[in-house]
Amino acid sequence: MGSENPNEKIERELRVSRILWLILSFCFPIYMCYIYSASVLRGNAMLFLSGFSKIPWTDPFVMILLCLALFECFLTVFLFRFITNLFKLKKISFSKLCRIRIIITIAILDSVAMYGLVIGVTHGAKMASLSFCLMLIPVIGGILITPKEKEFRDAELNN
């Protein structure tokens, strides 16, 4: 690998970042939905669409986990911007920064999905809609932080 074409390098780094993003954003939530569906819903996935009318909104356990989930969603936005600003200090390569950014933000969002699983398992099938919504947070957040080719090209031009 003597001299690598800059376009090939960008494409390779972008491909690695997108594979990492895809695995972290989608595999864990799908796995949790499967576990919840198999163990609590007994395979009746239509209960995911049962609505929010039976959710005990005054239950302290549910409220604490929902507040933690909301806090972590805001924390993710803050950390995503903070980590992106680290690149401006020129102390880390953009490809490494992008991987770190993906891992940290999706890990936090996966914990929100885990709260959905915990709420669903502890409260049963009546919480299926809320659990499903919380399990979708990493997918939605993952879509919002998709590694973009323009970011990689701009970063390569700035180096």
C-alpha positions as CSV (number, residue, x, y, z in Angstrom):
1,M,0.0,0.0,0.0
2,G,2.5,2.6,-1.1
3,S,0.4,5.6,-2.0
4,E,-3.3,5.3,-1.7
5,N,-5.7,7.3,-3.8
6,P,-7.5,9.9,-1.5
7,N,-10.9,8.9,-3.0
8,E,-10.2,5.2,-2.2
9,K,-9.2,6.1,1.3
10,I,-12.4,8.1,1.9
11,E,-14.5,5.3,0.4
12,R,-12.8,2.7,2.6
13,E,-13.2,4.8,5.8
14,L,-16.8,5.6,5.0
15,R,-17.6,2.0,4.3
16,V,-16.1,0.9,7.7
17,S,-18.0,3.6,9.5
18,R,-21.3,2.7,7.8
19,I,-20.9,-1.0,8.6
20,L,-20.2,-0.1,12.3
21,W,-23.2,2.3,12.2
22,L,-25.5,-0.3,10.7
23,I,-24.6,-3.0,13.2
24,L,-24.9,-0.9,16.2
25,S,-28.0,1.0,15.2
26,F,-30.2,-1.9,14.1
27,C,-29.0,-5.3,15.4
28,F,-29.4,-4.6,19.1
29,P,-32.9,-3.1,18.9
30,I,-34.1,-5.9,16.6
31,Y,-32.7,-8.5,19.0
32,M,-34.4,-6.8,22.0
33,C,-37.7,-6.7,20.2
34,Y,-37.4,-10.4,19.4
35,I,-36.6,-11.2,23.1
36,Y,-39.5,-9.2,24.3
37,S,-41.9,-10.6,21.7
38,A,-40.9,-14.2,22.4
39,S,-40.7,-14.0,26.2
40,V,-43.5,-11.5,27.2
41,L,-45.8,-11.3,24.2
42,R,-45.5,-15.0,23.5
43,G,-45.0,-14.4,19.8
44,N,-48.1,-12.0,19.4
45,A,-46.2,-9.1,17.9
46,M,-49.5,-7.3,17.2
47,L,-49.5,-6.3,20.9
48,F,-46.8,-3.8,20.0
49,L,-49.6,-1.8,18.4
50,S,-51.9,-2.0,21.4
51,G,-51.6,1.8,22.3
52,F,-50.8,3.7,25.3
53,S,-54.1,3.7,27.3
54,K,-53.1,1.0,29.7
55,I,-49.7,2.3,30.6
56,P,-49.4,3.2,34.4
57,W,-48.0,6.8,33.9
58,T,-48.1,7.3,37.7
59,D,-45.8,4.3,38.4
60,P,-42.6,5.7,39.9
61,F,-40.5,2.9,38.2
62,V,-41.9,3.8,34.8
63,M,-41.5,7.5,35.3
64,I,-37.9,7.2,36.5
65,L,-36.9,5.1,33.5
66,L,-38.7,7.5,31.1
67,C,-36.9,10.5,32.7
68,L,-33.6,8.7,32.3
69,A,-34.4,7.9,28.7
70,L,-35.2,11.5,28.0
71,F,-32.1,12.7,29.7
72,E,-29.9,10.3,27.8
73,C,-31.5,11.4,24.5
74,F,-30.5,15.0,25.2
75,L,-27.1,13.8,26.4
76,T,-26.6,12.0,23.1
77,V,-27.2,15.2,21.1
78,F,-24.8,17.2,23.3
79,L,-22.1,14.5,23.1
80,F,-22.5,14.1,19.4
81,R,-21.9,17.8,18.9
82,F,-19.1,17.9,21.5
83,I,-17.3,15.0,19.9
84,T,-17.7,16.6,16.4
85,N,-16.1,19.8,17.8
86,L,-13.1,17.9,19.0
87,F,-12.2,17.3,15.3
88,K,-11.8,21.1,15.0
89,L,-9.0,20.9,17.5
90,K,-7.1,18.7,15.0
91,K,-6.1,16.2,17.6
92,I,-7.8,13.1,16.0
93,S,-8.4,11.9,12.5
94,F,-11.9,12.3,11.2
95,S,-12.4,8.5,10.6
96,K,-11.5,7.7,14.2
97,L,-13.6,10.5,15.4
98,C,-16.6,9.2,13.4
99,R,-16.2,5.7,14.8
100,I,-15.9,7.1,18.3
101,R,-18.9,9.3,17.8
102,I,-21.0,6.4,16.5
103,I,-20.0,4.0,19.3
104,I,-20.7,6.5,22.1
105,T,-24.0,7.9,20.8
106,I,-25.4,4.5,19.8
107,A,-24.3,2.9,23.1
108,I,-26.2,5.6,25.0
109,L,-29.3,5.2,22.8
110,D,-29.1,1.4,23.2
111,S,-29.4,1.9,26.9
112,V,-32.6,3.8,26.2
113,A,-33.8,0.8,24.3
114,M,-32.8,-1.4,27.2
115,Y,-35.0,0.7,29.5
116,G,-37.9,-0.2,27.1
117,L,-37.1,-3.9,27.5
118,V,-36.9,-3.6,31.3
119,I,-40.2,-1.7,31.4
120,G,-41.8,-4.3,29.2
121,V,-40.5,-7.3,31.0
122,T,-41.4,-6.0,34.5
123,H,-44.9,-4.7,33.6
124,G,-46.0,-7.3,31.0
125,A,-47.8,-7.0,27.7
126,K,-49.7,-3.9,28.5
127,M,-46.5,-1.9,28.1
128,A,-45.8,-3.3,24.6
129,S,-46.3,0.0,22.7
130,L,-44.2,2.0,25.1
131,S,-41.5,-0.6,25.1
132,F,-41.5,-0.8,21.3
133,C,-41.2,3.0,21.1
134,L,-38.2,3.0,23.4
135,M,-36.6,0.1,21.5
136,L,-36.9,2.2,18.3
137,I,-34.9,5.1,19.7
138,P,-31.4,3.7,18.6
139,V,-32.8,3.1,15.1
140,I,-34.1,6.7,14.8
141,G,-31.0,8.1,16.4
142,G,-28.9,6.0,14.2
143,I,-30.6,7.3,11.1
144,L,-29.9,10.8,12.2
145,I,-26.2,10.2,12.7
146,T,-25.6,8.2,9.5
147,P,-22.0,8.8,8.4
148,K,-22.1,11.1,5.4
149,E,-19.7,11.2,2.5
150,K,-19.6,15.0,2.5
151,E,-18.3,15.0,6.0
152,F,-15.5,12.7,5.1
153,R,-14.6,14.6,1.9
154,D,-14.6,17.9,3.8
155,A,-12.4,16.5,6.5
156,E,-10.0,15.1,4.0
157,L,-9.7,18.5,2.3
158,N,-9.1,20.2,5.6
159,N,-6.2,17.9,6.5
